[in-house]
Amino acid sequence: MCADVLEGNRWGGDAQPKCLEYLGRYGVHAKEILPRLEGTRKRGVKLESIETATESPPVVDLKEFMERAAKK
């Protein structure tokens, strides 16, 4: 979803910093979407935090996330 927000102007520039922050939390896992963000880069949005990421946090699929949330 963050990649979609960054790609278009429909959400405005105000959402971009937060989206980059959230994408950065995925560490090296976010690098796979860099090709999708080429248009974003051309508009001057800096993607260094994703490009230089070295952390590899665990990624949980949506089903597992929902199951965990239901147990709380």
KEFIKOL-196816 format. One record per residue (C-alpha): x, y, z. Coordinates in Angstrom, 3 decimals. Layout:
<pts>
@X: X	Y: Y	Z: Z
...
</pts>
This chain:
<pts>
@X: 0.000	Y: 0.000	Z: 0.000
@X: 2.813	Y: 2.411	Z: 0.803
@X: 4.306	Y: 1.806	Z: -2.633
@X: 0.972	Y: 2.701	Z: -4.232
@X: 0.741	Y: 5.917	Z: -2.227
@X: 4.270	Y: 6.895	Z: -3.215
@X: 3.750	Y: 6.176	Z: -6.914
@X: 0.893	Y: 8.577	Z: -7.523
@X: -0.020	Y: 12.108	Z: -6.692
@X: -3.527	Y: 11.144	Z: -5.664
@X: -2.641	Y: 11.129	Z: -1.970
@X: -0.493	Y: 14.238	Z: -2.067
@X: 3.015	Y: 14.781	Z: -0.808
@X: 2.036	Y: 14.852	Z: 2.851
@X: 1.740	Y: 11.056	Z: 3.010
@X: 5.125	Y: 10.367	Z: 1.433
@X: 7.388	Y: 10.856	Z: 4.476
@X: 5.247	Y: 8.511	Z: 6.596
@X: 5.120	Y: 5.903	Z: 3.831
@X: 8.903	Y: 5.957	Z: 3.480
@X: 9.222	Y: 5.594	Z: 7.247
@X: 6.961	Y: 2.539	Z: 7.230
@X: 8.694	Y: 0.993	Z: 4.219
@X: 12.038	Y: 1.522	Z: 5.953
@X: 10.879	Y: -0.679	Z: 8.818
@X: 10.941	Y: -3.662	Z: 6.441
@X: 14.715	Y: -3.283	Z: 6.055
@X: 16.178	Y: -5.346	Z: 3.220
@X: 12.729	Y: -6.757	Z: 2.441
@X: 11.634	Y: -3.362	Z: 1.070
@X: 14.358	Y: -3.421	Z: -1.593
@X: 12.271	Y: -5.698	Z: -3.811
@X: 9.825	Y: -2.873	Z: -4.505
@X: 12.473	Y: -0.314	Z: -5.510
@X: 11.831	Y: -0.883	Z: -9.242
@X: 8.174	Y: 0.074	Z: -8.660
@X: 9.287	Y: 3.320	Z: -7.055
@X: 11.329	Y: 4.629	Z: -9.997
@X: 8.685	Y: 7.269	Z: -10.749
@X: 8.861	Y: 8.388	Z: -7.142
@X: 12.613	Y: 8.823	Z: -7.399
@X: 12.171	Y: 10.938	Z: -10.555
@X: 9.938	Y: 13.314	Z: -8.563
@X: 12.798	Y: 13.873	Z: -6.128
@X: 11.791	Y: 11.556	Z: -3.298
@X: 14.899	Y: 10.152	Z: -1.650
@X: 14.902	Y: 6.374	Z: -1.212
@X: 18.323	Y: 5.965	Z: 0.457
@X: 16.882	Y: 4.499	Z: 3.646
@X: 15.537	Y: 1.584	Z: 1.626
@X: 18.495	Y: 1.274	Z: -0.733
@X: 21.052	Y: 1.110	Z: 2.076
@X: 19.032	Y: -1.025	Z: 4.517
@X: 20.891	Y: -3.918	Z: 6.111
@X: 18.389	Y: -4.981	Z: 8.774
@X: 16.340	Y: -8.094	Z: 8.102
@X: 13.357	Y: -7.983	Z: 10.467
@X: 10.946	Y: -10.910	Z: 10.447
@X: 8.086	Y: -10.404	Z: 8.010
@X: 4.731	Y: -11.862	Z: 8.984
@X: 2.103	Y: -12.592	Z: 6.357
@X: -1.306	Y: -10.993	Z: 6.756
@X: -3.068	Y: -14.191	Z: 7.845
@X: -0.571	Y: -14.800	Z: 10.648
@X: -0.773	Y: -11.144	Z: 11.677
@X: -4.565	Y: -11.315	Z: 11.901
@X: -4.407	Y: -14.516	Z: 13.946
@X: -1.975	Y: -12.909	Z: 16.393
@X: -4.131	Y: -9.788	Z: 16.658
@X: -7.251	Y: -11.879	Z: 17.347
@X: -5.530	Y: -13.569	Z: 20.286
@X: -4.804	Y: -10.238	Z: 22.024
</pts>
